[in-house]
Amino acid sequence: MWPANKAIKRFLFVLTAASAALVSGCGEQITVLNPQGPVAKSEANLIWLAIGVMSIVMIVVFGIFGYVLIKYRANRKDQSDYDPENHGNRKLEIIWTLIPILMVTAIAIPTVRTTYQLKEPPAAVNKDPITIDVTSANWKWIFKYPGQGIETVNYVNIPAGTPVNFRLTSVGPMNSFWVPALGGQEYSMPGMEMTIWLEASHPGTYLGRSANFSGKGFVHMSFNVVAMDATSFDGWVKQVKAQYPPLTKAKYEELLKPGVVNPMTFSSTDSANPDQMSGMPGMGGA
């Protein structure tokens, strides 16, 4: 049998190597750990912080477990330092009470700070933010561009490097708007306006979807966020206004009916959109 100290060292080495391999291998596989914008990066940093703290806890706990398991094994020859009637240790109790408090504080402070920072638009140099109103319906996403006077369904184009203020509401059940590569999720609720700031650092296509179950068509509530350079985005807006039909009230009411539809594009916004009729503060007109 190995000497106790050699067994402990090997146990800790294997545990540390396994933890490092697990953590290092997940960054490229999990979208939220591969951020494509400043908001997602801030949130990914919090996730990595939590993973780091939890890894420390896991290594220490399993290390102590392995140490005790080997040191006080039943078949060891020297039993002189084992006292089955030993009760309590004030110093250790203080230590294992303070350490979790310090760990929770280490996670809580940056989490609170980042949460408040995300209420404001991401910092951008010479880039004015744009606003896109989002309506979730059974089972589709409707995107209105009040500044550009156009509307899309089940896809949304944005300029890369520009903060986007997504203002969310819902027709029907509560839903959840989520683009994992660009940031966390935010709920959309009937009669309310919820907001979330997102930004794509560079051009690309990012998958968005609903993160809240809303019925049998829930699985189809996905959409693409296409980030373009500023010139391409302006050209796309001009193309939409020149080549696509306007969104009529009748067509909009048809979109609100439960069902699954393909991506659509309209060269105007319907004046009877629910976010305009509801009278919610901050929801702009076409």
Buried (B, 14 or more C-beta within 10 A) or exposed (E): EEEBEEBBEEBBEEBBEEBEEEBEEEEEEEBBBBBBBBBBBBBBEBEEBBBEBBBEEEBEEBBEEBBEEBBEEEEEEEEEEEEEEEEEEEEEEEEEEEEEEEBEEBBEEBBEEBEEBBEEBBEEEEBEBBBBBBBBBBBBBBBBBBBBBBBBBBBBBBBBBBBBBBBBBBBBBBBBBBBBBBBBBBBBBBEEBBEBBBBBBEBBEBEBBBBBEBEEBBEBBBBBBBBBEEEBBEEBBEEBBEEBEBBBEEBBEEBBEEEEBEEBBBBBBBEEBBBBEBEBEEBEEB
